[in-house]
Amino acid sequence: MNYYGSRAYATVSIDAIRDNFYLLKNEFKLPLMMSVIKSDGYGHGIEACVDALDAQTDWYAVANFEEAKKIRNCQSSKPILVLGMIPLEHSIEASQLSISCSLISLPYAKALSAYCMENGIQIDCHLALDTGFHRIGFRAEDIEEFKKDVDELYRLPGLQISGVYTHFSSAGSAVQADMEFTNLQFERYKAACEYIENTIGPINLKHCCNSRAAVDCPEFHLDMVRIGLFLFGLGPDDYIKKIGLIPALEWKAKLVDIKEIEAGDSVGYSRAFIAEKKMKVGIISCGFGDGYFRSLFRCEKPLIIVNGVRCHILGKICMDYMMVEIPEEIDSQNVEVVTLIGKEGSAEVSTNEIAEFVGGTAIEVTSQITSRVHRVHI
């Protein structure tokens, strides 16, 4: 058998992740690189990411303390930043494991400082600035209000503030207004950093670039850039091919049965598909319980590759299975697996193609692949 397990699996290429990192670092002359591997490495698996990146990356970034611990359990000693707050009850362990947290607001910083003093610890932190994204971070749009908050922040004991960062809302957009707003965010960030450096002291690490900004805006590089989706060859298909990145993930599932149905027969829940002719139906062991979007049954494009041929989904996708049309010209006698994402012969289905239909993004598609889909690191 040429499939892994009995249902569905995703192959993750360690070499592709490693090669993408190397290309970005060298082709675009990037400074220190923080590998963003939150949401279990955008669905690729944190273990695979550490295997691929630990010899090269300067930092890691994740979304929560549990993900940071996973990296430490992979025996990595690289610095880790949690892009958000670490719950107070985990801050002692975070300090012991050299995990840095983000200071996202003054009330959180005060609570963290008090907890550190109560327990006799110091924790490394990066100050998050809100320069217009209006998500987490100290508001830096009004520099006078920002100065008051920062003056109070830097007097808090127990917090070792070693970095300052922000996040762009529209980096990579070709819309003039978005480009202007990105520049405005950068100017706000610079003004905030200049105030800190002029009145309090030097900032060890300044970082604001995500993947797209790191490639398109070298003037924003500063001390470090944060690379996420580009590590996995994700992003707009034309852009990814243009800069030479390689998609790291392919998604496969087992073809468990083939049935013949007659004209007038229905397929699946609510009899959403009615056959107009005699036809073959392939039963695929993957459904929305595996992270495949249920709404894709409405897609008019053929999305499932069977023996190198793209085939249509028939009827509503179930939790554990989906049904696809097997055209007569396909030799399915020895087919064991089908392709949901990736290449098979001359046929290909990309994450962006799926994302476009569901109104999402490539990283949304890979991040939604559930844990019961076995990751095979190759």
Contacts in CASP RR format, 6 or more apart in sequence:
PFRMAT RR
TARGET T0000
AUTHOR 0000-0000-0000
METHOD contacts of the structure
MODEL  1
MNYYGSRAYATVSIDAIRDNFYLLKNEFKLPLMMSVIKSDGYGHGIEACV
DALDAQTDWYAVANFEEAKKIRNCQSSKPILVLGMIPLEHSIEASQLSIS
CSLISLPYAKALSAYCMENGIQIDCHLALDTGFHRIGFRAEDIEEFKKDV
DELYRLPGLQISGVYTHFSSAGSAVQADMEFTNLQFERYKAACEYIENTI
GPINLKHCCNSRAAVDCPEFHLDMVRIGLFLFGLGPDDYIKKIGLIPALE
WKAKLVDIKEIEAGDSVGYSRAFIAEKKMKVGIISCGFGDGYFRSLFRCE
KPLIIVNGVRCHILGKICMDYMMVEIPEEIDSQNVEVVTLIGKEGSAEVS
TNEIAEFVGGTAIEVTSQITSRVHRVHI
1 336 0 8 1.000
2 336 0 8 1.000
2 337 0 8 1.000
3 9 0 8 1.000
3 252 0 8 1.000
3 254 0 8 1.000
3 336 0 8 1.000
3 337 0 8 1.000
4 374 0 8 1.000
4 376 0 8 1.000
5 254 0 8 1.000
5 374 0 8 1.000
6 254 0 8 1.000
6 285 0 8 1.000
7 253 0 8 1.000
7 254 0 8 1.000
7 285 0 8 1.000
7 286 0 8 1.000
7 290 0 8 1.000
7 320 0 8 1.000
7 372 0 8 1.000
7 373 0 8 1.000
7 374 0 8 1.000
8 251 0 8 1.000
8 252 0 8 1.000
8 253 0 8 1.000
8 254 0 8 1.000
8 285 0 8 1.000
8 286 0 8 1.000
8 290 0 8 1.000
8 340 0 8 1.000
8 372 0 8 1.000
8 373 0 8 1.000
8 374 0 8 1.000
9 251 0 8 1.000
9 252 0 8 1.000
9 253 0 8 1.000
9 373 0 8 1.000
9 374 0 8 1.000
9 375 0 8 1.000
9 376 0 8 1.000
10 43 0 8 1.000
10 44 0 8 1.000
10 249 0 8 1.000
10 250 0 8 1.000
10 251 0 8 1.000
10 252 0 8 1.000
10 341 0 8 1.000
10 369 0 8 1.000
10 373 0 8 1.000
10 374 0 8 1.000
10 375 0 8 1.000
10 376 0 8 1.000
11 249 0 8 1.000
11 250 0 8 1.000
11 252 0 8 1.000
11 375 0 8 1.000
11 376 0 8 1.000
11 377 0 8 1.000
11 378 0 8 1.000
12 44 0 8 1.000
12 45 0 8 1.000
12 48 0 8 1.000
12 248 0 8 1.000
12 249 0 8 1.000
12 375 0 8 1.000
12 376 0 8 1.000
12 377 0 8 1.000
12 378 0 8 1.000
13 246 0 8 1.000
13 248 0 8 1.000
13 249 0 8 1.000
13 378 0 8 1.000
14 48 0 8 1.000
14 51 0 8 1.000
14 52 0 8 1.000
14 377 0 8 1.000
14 378 0 8 1.000
15 52 0 8 1.000
16 232 0 8 1.000
16 233 0 8 1.000
16 246 0 8 1.000
16 247 0 8 1.000
16 248 0 8 1.000
17 44 0 8 1.000
17 48 0 8 1.000
17 49 0 8 1.000
17 52 0 8 1.000
17 53 0 8 1.000
17 231 0 8 1.000
17 232 0 8 1.000
17 248 0 8 1.000
18 52 0 8 1.000
18 53 0 8 1.000
18 56 0 8 1.000
19 246 0 8 1.000
20 230 0 8 1.000
20 231 0 8 1.000
20 232 0 8 1.000
20 233 0 8 1.000
20 245 0 8 1.000
20 246 0 8 1.000
20 248 0 8 1.000
21 33 0 8 1.000
21 35 0 8 1.000
21 52 0 8 1.000
21 53 0 8 1.000
21 56 0 8 1.000
21 57 0 8 1.000
21 227 0 8 1.000
21 231 0 8 1.000
22 56 0 8 1.000
23 243 0 8 1.000
23 244 0 8 1.000
23 245 0 8 1.000
24 30 0 8 1.000
24 33 0 8 1.000
24 214 0 8 1.000
24 215 0 8 1.000
24 227 0 8 1.000
24 230 0 8 1.000
24 231 0 8 1.000
24 245 0 8 1.000
25 33 0 8 1.000
25 56 0 8 1.000
27 243 0 8 1.000
28 214 0 8 1.000
28 215 0 8 1.000
28 218 0 8 1.000
29 218 0 8 1.000
30 214 0 8 1.000
30 221 0 8 1.000
30 225 0 8 1.000
30 227 0 8 1.000
31 221 0 8 1.000
31 222 0 8 1.000
31 223 0 8 1.000
31 224 0 8 1.000
31 225 0 8 1.000
32 58 0 8 1.000
32 59 0 8 1.000
32 205 0 8 1.000
32 223 0 8 1.000
32 224 0 8 1.000
32 225 0 8 1.000
33 56 0 8 1.000
33 57 0 8 1.000
33 58 0 8 1.000
33 59 0 8 1.000
33 224 0 8 1.000
33 225 0 8 1.000
33 227 0 8 1.000
34 57 0 8 1.000
34 58 0 8 1.000
34 59 0 8 1.000
34 60 0 8 1.000
34 61 0 8 1.000
34 81 0 8 1.000
34 207 0 8 1.000
34 224 0 8 1.000
34 225 0 8 1.000
34 226 0 8 1.000
34 227 0 8 1.000
35 49 0 8 1.000
35 53 0 8 1.000
35 57 0 8 1.000
35 59 0 8 1.000
35 60 0 8 1.000
35 61 0 8 1.000
35 227 0 8 1.000
35 228 0 8 1.000
35 231 0 8 1.000
36 60 0 8 1.000
36 61 0 8 1.000
36 62 0 8 1.000
36 83 0 8 1.000
36 210 0 8 1.000
36 226 0 8 1.000
36 227 0 8 1.000
36 228 0 8 1.000
36 231 0 8 1.000
37 44 0 8 1.000
37 45 0 8 1.000
37 46 0 8 1.000
37 49 0 8 1.000
37 50 0 8 1.000
37 53 0 8 1.000
37 60 0 8 1.000
37 61 0 8 1.000
37 62 0 8 1.000
37 67 0 8 1.000
37 71 0 8 1.000
37 228 0 8 1.000
37 231 0 8 1.000
38 61 0 8 1.000
38 62 0 8 1.000
38 63 0 8 1.000
38 64 0 8 1.000
38 67 0 8 1.000
38 83 0 8 1.000
39 63 0 8 1.000
39 363 0 8 1.000
39 367 0 8 1.000
40 46 0 8 1.000
40 67 0 8 1.000
40 367 0 8 1.000
41 48 0 8 1.000
41 49 0 8 1.000
41 232 0 8 1.000
41 367 0 8 1.000
42 228 0 8 1.000
42 229 0 8 1.000
42 232 0 8 1.000
42 234 0 8 1.000
42 363 0 8 1.000
42 366 0 8 1.000
42 367 0 8 1.000
43 249 0 8 1.000
43 366 0 8 1.000
43 367 0 8 1.000
43 369 0 8 1.000
43 375 0 8 1.000
44 232 0 8 1.000
44 248 0 8 1.000
44 249 0 8 1.000
44 366 0 8 1.000
44 375 0 8 1.000
45 375 0 8 1.000
46 62 0 8 1.000
46 67 0 8 1.000
46 70 0 8 1.000
46 71 0 8 1.000
46 74 0 8 1.000
47 70 0 8 1.000
47 74 0 8 1.000
47 377 0 8 1.000
48 375 0 8 1.000
48 377 0 8 1.000
49 231 0 8 1.000
50 60 0 8 1.000
50 71 0 8 1.000
50 74 0 8 1.000
50 76 0 8 1.000
51 74 0 8 1.000
51 377 0 8 1.000
53 60 0 8 1.000
53 231 0 8 1.000
54 74 0 8 1.000
54 76 0 8 1.000
54 78 0 8 1.000
57 78 0 8 1.000
58 78 0 8 1.000
58 79 0 8 1.000
58 224 0 8 1.000
59 78 0 8 1.000
59 79 0 8 1.000
59 80 0 8 1.000
59 81 0 8 1.000
59 224 0 8 1.000
60 68 0 8 1.000
60 71 0 8 1.000
60 76 0 8 1.000
60 78 0 8 1.000
60 79 0 8 1.000
60 80 0 8 1.000
60 81 0 8 1.000
61 80 0 8 1.000
61 81 0 8 1.000
61 82 0 8 1.000
61 83 0 8 1.000
61 226 0 8 1.000
62 68 0 8 1.000
62 70 0 8 1.000
62 71 0 8 1.000
62 80 0 8 1.000
62 81 0 8 1.000
62 82 0 8 1.000
62 83 0 8 1.000
63 82 0 8 1.000
63 83 0 8 1.000
63 84 0 8 1.000
64 82 0 8 1.000
64 84 0 8 1.000
64 86 0 8 1.000
65 82 0 8 1.000
65 86 0 8 1.000
65 87 0 8 1.000
65 90 0 8 1.000
65 93 0 8 1.000
65 94 0 8 1.000
65 99 0 8 1.000
67 82 0 8 1.000
68 80 0 8 1.000
68 82 0 8 1.000
68 94 0 8 1.000
68 97 0 8 1.000
68 99 0 8 1.000
69 93 0 8 1.000
69 97 0 8 1.000
69 99 0 8 1.000
71 78 0 8 1.000
71 80 0 8 1.000
72 80 0 8 1.000
72 97 0 8 1.000
72 99 0 8 1.000
77 98 0 8 1.000
79 98 0 8 1.000
79 100 0 8 1.000
80 98 0 8 1.000
80 99 0 8 1.000
80 100 0 8 1.000
81 100 0 8 1.000
81 101 0 8 1.000
81 102 0 8 1.000
81 126 0 8 1.000
82 94 0 8 1.000
82 99 0 8 1.000
82 100 0 8 1.000
82 101 0 8 1.000
82 102 0 8 1.000
83 102 0 8 1.000
83 128 0 8 1.000
84 101 0 8 1.000
84 102 0 8 1.000
84 104 0 8 1.000
84 128 0 8 1.000
84 136 0 8 1.000
85 101 0 8 1.000
85 102 0 8 1.000
85 104 0 8 1.000
85 108 0 8 1.000
85 112 0 8 1.000
86 94 0 8 1.000
86 99 0 8 1.000
86 101 0 8 1.000
86 112 0 8 1.000
86 123 0 8 1.000
88 111 0 8 1.000
88 112 0 8 1.000
88 115 0 8 1.000
91 101 0 8 1.000
91 112 0 8 1.000
91 115 0 8 1.000
91 116 0 8 1.000
91 119 0 8 1.000
91 121 0 8 1.000
91 123 0 8 1.000
92 119 0 8 1.000
92 121 0 8 1.000
94 100 0 8 1.000
94 101 0 8 1.000
94 123 0 8 1.000
95 116 0 8 1.000
95 121 0 8 1.000
95 122 0 8 1.000
95 123 0 8 1.000
95 124 0 8 1.000
98 124 0 8 1.000
99 124 0 8 1.000
100 123 0 8 1.000
100 124 0 8 1.000
100 125 0 8 1.000
100 126 0 8 1.000
100 162 0 8 1.000
101 112 0 8 1.000
101 123 0 8 1.000
101 124 0 8 1.000
101 125 0 8 1.000
101 126 0 8 1.000
102 125 0 8 1.000
102 126 0 8 1.000
102 127 0 8 1.000
102 128 0 8 1.000
102 136 0 8 1.000
102 137 0 8 1.000
102 165 0 8 1.000
103 109 0 8 1.000
103 112 0 8 1.000
103 125 0 8 1.000
103 126 0 8 1.000
103 127 0 8 1.000
103 128 0 8 1.000
103 137 0 8 1.000
103 138 0 8 1.000
103 153 0 8 1.000
103 159 0 8 1.000
103 161 0 8 1.000
104 128 0 8 1.000
104 136 0 8 1.000
104 137 0 8 1.000
104 138 0 8 1.000
105 136 0 8 1.000
105 137 0 8 1.000
105 138 0 8 1.000
106 138 0 8 1.000
106 149 0 8 1.000
106 152 0 8 1.000
106 153 0 8 1.000
109 125 0 8 1.000
109 153 0 8 1.000
109 156 0 8 1.000
109 159 0 8 1.000
110 156 0 8 1.000
112 123 0 8 1.000
112 125 0 8 1.000
112 159 0 8 1.000
113 156 0 8 1.000
113 157 0 8 1.000
113 158 0 8 1.000
113 159 0 8 1.000
116 122 0 8 1.000
116 123 0 8 1.000
116 157 0 8 1.000
116 158 0 8 1.000
116 159 0 8 1.000
117 157 0 8 1.000
117 158 0 8 1.000
121 158 0 8 1.000
122 158 0 8 1.000
122 159 0 8 1.000
122 160 0 8 1.000
123 158 0 8 1.000
123 159 0 8 1.000
123 160 0 8 1.000
124 160 0 8 1.000
124 162 0 8 1.000
125 159 0 8 1.000
125 160 0 8 1.000
125 161 0 8 1.000
125 162 0 8 1.000
125 163 0 8 1.000
126 161 0 8 1.000
126 162 0 8 1.000
126 163 0 8 1.000
126 164 0 8 1.000
126 165 0 8 1.000
126 205 0 8 1.000
127 138 0 8 1.000
127 150 0 8 1.000
127 153 0 8 1.000
127 161 0 8 1.000
127 163 0 8 1.000
127 164 0 8 1.000
127 165 0 8 1.000
128 136 0 8 1.000
128 137 0 8 1.000
128 138 0 8 1.000
128 165 0 8 1.000
128 166 0 8 1.000
129 137 0 8 1.000
129 138 0 8 1.000
129 140 0 8 1.000
129 164 0 8 1.000
129 165 0 8 1.000
129 166 0 8 1.000
129 188 0 8 1.000
129 189 0 8 1.000
129 192 0 8 1.000
130 136 0 8 1.000
130 137 0 8 1.000
130 138 0 8 1.000
130 139 0 8 1.000
130 140 0 8 1.000
130 141 0 8 1.000
130 166 0 8 1.000
131 140 0 8 1.000
131 141 0 8 1.000
131 166 0 8 1.000
131 184 0 8 1.000
131 185 0 8 1.000
131 186 0 8 1.000
131 188 0 8 1.000
131 189 0 8 1.000
131 192 0 8 1.000
132 141 0 8 1.000
132 169 0 8 1.000
132 181 0 8 1.000
132 185 0 8 1.000
132 188 0 8 1.000
133 166 0 8 1.000
133 167 0 8 1.000
133 168 0 8 1.000
133 169 0 8 1.000
133 185 0 8 1.000
135 167 0 8 1.000
138 146 0 8 1.000
138 149 0 8 1.000
138 150 0 8 1.000
138 153 0 8 1.000
139 145 0 8 1.000
139 146 0 8 1.000
139 149 0 8 1.000
140 146 0 8 1.000
140 166 0 8 1.000
140 188 0 8 1.000
140 189 0 8 1.000
140 191 0 8 1.000
140 192 0 8 1.000
141 188 0 8 1.000
143 188 0 8 1.000
143 191 0 8 1.000
143 192 0 8 1.000
143 195 0 8 1.000
146 192 0 8 1.000
146 195 0 8 1.000
147 195 0 8 1.000
147 199 0 8 1.000
150 192 0 8 1.000
150 195 0 8 1.000
150 196 0 8 1.000
150 200 0 8 1.000
151 199 0 8 1.000
153 159 0 8 1.000
153 161 0 8 1.000
154 161 0 8 1.000
154 196 0 8 1.000
154 200 0 8 1.000
162 204 0 8 1.000
162 205 0 8 1.000
163 203 0 8 1.000
163 204 0 8 1.000
163 205 0 8 1.000
163 206 0 8 1.000
163 207 0 8 1.000
164 192 0 8 1.000
164 193 0 8 1.000
164 196 0 8 1.000
164 203 0 8 1.000
164 205 0 8 1.000
164 206 0 8 1.000
165 205 0 8 1.000
165 206 0 8 1.000
165 207 0 8 1.000
165 208 0 8 1.000
165 226 0 8 1.000
166 185 0 8 1.000
166 188 0 8 1.000
166 189 0 8 1.000
166 208 0 8 1.000
167 208 0 8 1.000
167 210 0 8 1.000
168 182 0 8 1.000
168 185 0 8 1.000
168 186 0 8 1.000
168 208 0 8 1.000
168 209 0 8 1.000
168 210 0 8 1.000
168 213 0 8 1.000
169 181 0 8 1.000
169 182 0 8 1.000
169 185 0 8 1.000
170 178 0 8 1.000
170 179 0 8 1.000
170 181 0 8 1.000
170 182 0 8 1.000
171 182 0 8 1.000
171 209 0 8 1.000
171 210 0 8 1.000
171 212 0 8 1.000
171 213 0 8 1.000
171 216 0 8 1.000
171 217 0 8 1.000
172 178 0 8 1.000
172 179 0 8 1.000
172 182 0 8 1.000
172 212 0 8 1.000
172 213 0 8 1.000
172 216 0 8 1.000
173 179 0 8 1.000
173 182 0 8 1.000
182 213 0 8 1.000
182 217 0 8 1.000
185 208 0 8 1.000
186 208 0 8 1.000
186 220 0 8 1.000
189 208 0 8 1.000
193 203 0 8 1.000
193 206 0 8 1.000
196 203 0 8 1.000
197 203 0 8 1.000
204 223 0 8 1.000
205 223 0 8 1.000
205 224 0 8 1.000
206 222 0 8 1.000
206 223 0 8 1.000
206 224 0 8 1.000
207 222 0 8 1.000
207 223 0 8 1.000
207 224 0 8 1.000
207 225 0 8 1.000
207 226 0 8 1.000
208 220 0 8 1.000
208 222 0 8 1.000
209 217 0 8 1.000
209 220 0 8 1.000
209 221 0 8 1.000
209 222 0 8 1.000
209 225 0 8 1.000
209 226 0 8 1.000
210 225 0 8 1.000
210 226 0 8 1.000
210 227 0 8 1.000
210 228 0 8 1.000
211 226 0 8 1.000
211 227 0 8 1.000
211 228 0 8 1.000
211 229 0 8 1.000
211 230 0 8 1.000
211 231 0 8 1.000
212 230 0 8 1.000
213 220 0 8 1.000
213 225 0 8 1.000
214 220 0 8 1.000
214 221 0 8 1.000
214 225 0 8 1.000
214 226 0 8 1.000
214 227 0 8 1.000
214 230 0 8 1.000
215 230 0 8 1.000
215 243 0 8 1.000
229 235 0 8 1.000
229 362 0 8 1.000
229 363 0 8 1.000
230 240 0 8 1.000
230 245 0 8 1.000
231 248 0 8 1.000
232 247 0 8 1.000
232 248 0 8 1.000
232 249 0 8 1.000
232 363 0 8 1.000
232 366 0 8 1.000
233 240 0 8 1.000
233 245 0 8 1.000
233 246 0 8 1.000
233 247 0 8 1.000
233 248 0 8 1.000
234 240 0 8 1.000
234 247 0 8 1.000
234 351 0 8 1.000
234 362 0 8 1.000
234 363 0 8 1.000
234 366 0 8 1.000
235 352 0 8 1.000
235 361 0 8 1.000
235 362 0 8 1.000
235 363 0 8 1.000
236 352 0 8 1.000
237 350 0 8 1.000
237 352 0 8 1.000
237 353 0 8 1.000
240 247 0 8 1.000
247 342 0 8 1.000
247 350 0 8 1.000
247 351 0 8 1.000
249 341 0 8 1.000
249 351 0 8 1.000
249 366 0 8 1.000
250 339 0 8 1.000
250 341 0 8 1.000
250 342 0 8 1.000
250 343 0 8 1.000
251 339 0 8 1.000
251 340 0 8 1.000
251 341 0 8 1.000
251 342 0 8 1.000
251 369 0 8 1.000
251 373 0 8 1.000
252 337 0 8 1.000
252 338 0 8 1.000
252 339 0 8 1.000
252 340 0 8 1.000
253 284 0 8 1.000
253 285 0 8 1.000
253 286 0 8 1.000
253 290 0 8 1.000
253 337 0 8 1.000
253 338 0 8 1.000
253 340 0 8 1.000
254 284 0 8 1.000
254 285 0 8 1.000
254 336 0 8 1.000
254 337 0 8 1.000
254 338 0 8 1.000
255 282 0 8 1.000
255 283 0 8 1.000
255 284 0 8 1.000
255 285 0 8 1.000
255 306 0 8 1.000
255 332 0 8 1.000
255 335 0 8 1.000
255 336 0 8 1.000
255 337 0 8 1.000
255 338 0 8 1.000
256 283 0 8 1.000
256 284 0 8 1.000
256 285 0 8 1.000
256 321 0 8 1.000
257 282 0 8 1.000
257 283 0 8 1.000
258 280 0 8 1.000
258 281 0 8 1.000
258 282 0 8 1.000
258 283 0 8 1.000
258 326 0 8 1.000
258 332 0 8 1.000
259 280 0 8 1.000
259 281 0 8 1.000
259 282 0 8 1.000
259 283 0 8 1.000
260 278 0 8 1.000
260 279 0 8 1.000
260 280 0 8 1.000
260 281 0 8 1.000
261 267 0 8 1.000
261 275 0 8 1.000
261 278 0 8 1.000
261 279 0 8 1.000
261 281 0 8 1.000
262 275 0 8 1.000
262 278 0 8 1.000
263 275 0 8 1.000
263 276 0 8 1.000
263 277 0 8 1.000
263 278 0 8 1.000
264 274 0 8 1.000
264 275 0 8 1.000
264 276 0 8 1.000
265 274 0 8 1.000
265 275 0 8 1.000
266 272 0 8 1.000
266 273 0 8 1.000
266 274 0 8 1.000
266 275 0 8 1.000
267 273 0 8 1.000
267 274 0 8 1.000
267 275 0 8 1.000
267 281 0 8 1.000
267 314 0 8 1.000
267 315 0 8 1.000
267 323 0 8 1.000
268 314 0 8 1.000
268 315 0 8 1.000
268 316 0 8 1.000
268 318 0 8 1.000
268 323 0 8 1.000
269 315 0 8 1.000
269 316 0 8 1.000
269 318 0 8 1.000
270 316 0 8 1.000
272 297 0 8 1.000
272 315 0 8 1.000
272 316 0 8 1.000
273 314 0 8 1.000
273 315 0 8 1.000
273 323 0 8 1.000
279 325 0 8 1.000
279 326 0 8 1.000
280 325 0 8 1.000
280 326 0 8 1.000
280 327 0 8 1.000
280 328 0 8 1.000
280 332 0 8 1.000
281 314 0 8 1.000
281 323 0 8 1.000
281 324 0 8 1.000
281 325 0 8 1.000
281 326 0 8 1.000
282 306 0 8 1.000
282 323 0 8 1.000
282 324 0 8 1.000
282 325 0 8 1.000
282 326 0 8 1.000
282 332 0 8 1.000
283 321 0 8 1.000
283 323 0 8 1.000
284 304 0 8 1.000
284 321 0 8 1.000
284 322 0 8 1.000
284 323 0 8 1.000
284 324 0 8 1.000
284 338 0 8 1.000
285 320 0 8 1.000
285 321 0 8 1.000
286 292 0 8 1.000
286 320 0 8 1.000
286 321 0 8 1.000
286 322 0 8 1.000
286 340 0 8 1.000
286 373 0 8 1.000
287 294 0 8 1.000
287 317 0 8 1.000
287 318 0 8 1.000
287 319 0 8 1.000
287 320 0 8 1.000
287 321 0 8 1.000
287 322 0 8 1.000
288 294 0 8 1.000
288 317 0 8 1.000
288 318 0 8 1.000
288 319 0 8 1.000
289 319 0 8 1.000
289 320 0 8 1.000
289 370 0 8 1.000
289 372 0 8 1.000
290 320 0 8 1.000
290 369 0 8 1.000
290 370 0 8 1.000
290 372 0 8 1.000
290 373 0 8 1.000
291 368 0 8 1.000
291 369 0 8 1.000
291 370 0 8 1.000
291 373 0 8 1.000
292 317 0 8 1.000
292 322 0 8 1.000
292 340 0 8 1.000
293 317 0 8 1.000
293 354 0 8 1.000
293 357 0 8 1.000
293 358 0 8 1.000
293 365 0 8 1.000
293 368 0 8 1.000
294 316 0 8 1.000
294 317 0 8 1.000
295 357 0 8 1.000
295 358 0 8 1.000
296 303 0 8 1.000
296 313 0 8 1.000
296 317 0 8 1.000
296 354 0 8 1.000
296 357 0 8 1.000
296 358 0 8 1.000
297 313 0 8 1.000
297 314 0 8 1.000
297 315 0 8 1.000
297 316 0 8 1.000
297 317 0 8 1.000
297 322 0 8 1.000
299 313 0 8 1.000
299 357 0 8 1.000
301 310 0 8 1.000
301 312 0 8 1.000
301 353 0 8 1.000
301 357 0 8 1.000
302 310 0 8 1.000
302 311 0 8 1.000
302 312 0 8 1.000
302 325 0 8 1.000
303 310 0 8 1.000
303 312 0 8 1.000
303 313 0 8 1.000
303 340 0 8 1.000
303 349 0 8 1.000
303 353 0 8 1.000
303 354 0 8 1.000
304 310 0 8 1.000
304 311 0 8 1.000
304 312 0 8 1.000
304 313 0 8 1.000
304 322 0 8 1.000
304 324 0 8 1.000
304 338 0 8 1.000
304 339 0 8 1.000
304 340 0 8 1.000
304 349 0 8 1.000
305 311 0 8 1.000
305 338 0 8 1.000
305 339 0 8 1.000
305 340 0 8 1.000
305 342 0 8 1.000
305 344 0 8 1.000
305 347 0 8 1.000
305 348 0 8 1.000
305 349 0 8 1.000
306 324 0 8 1.000
306 326 0 8 1.000
306 330 0 8 1.000
306 332 0 8 1.000
306 335 0 8 1.000
306 338 0 8 1.000
307 330 0 8 1.000
307 331 0 8 1.000
307 332 0 8 1.000
307 335 0 8 1.000
307 344 0 8 1.000
308 339 0 8 1.000
308 344 0 8 1.000
308 345 0 8 1.000
308 346 0 8 1.000
308 347 0 8 1.000
309 327 0 8 1.000
309 329 0 8 1.000
309 330 0 8 1.000
309 347 0 8 1.000
310 347 0 8 1.000
310 349 0 8 1.000
311 324 0 8 1.000
311 325 0 8 1.000
311 326 0 8 1.000
311 327 0 8 1.000
311 330 0 8 1.000
311 338 0 8 1.000
312 324 0 8 1.000
312 325 0 8 1.000
313 322 0 8 1.000
313 323 0 8 1.000
313 324 0 8 1.000
314 323 0 8 1.000
314 324 0 8 1.000
314 325 0 8 1.000
315 323 0 8 1.000
324 338 0 8 1.000
326 332 0 8 1.000
339 347 0 8 1.000
339 349 0 8 1.000
340 349 0 8 1.000
341 349 0 8 1.000
341 350 0 8 1.000
341 351 0 8 1.000
341 354 0 8 1.000
341 365 0 8 1.000
341 366 0 8 1.000
342 348 0 8 1.000
342 349 0 8 1.000
342 350 0 8 1.000
350 362 0 8 1.000
351 362 0 8 1.000
351 365 0 8 1.000
351 366 0 8 1.000
352 362 0 8 1.000
354 365 0 8 1.000
355 361 0 8 1.000
355 362 0 8 1.000
355 364 0 8 1.000
355 365 0 8 1.000
358 364 0 8 1.000
358 365 0 8 1.000
END
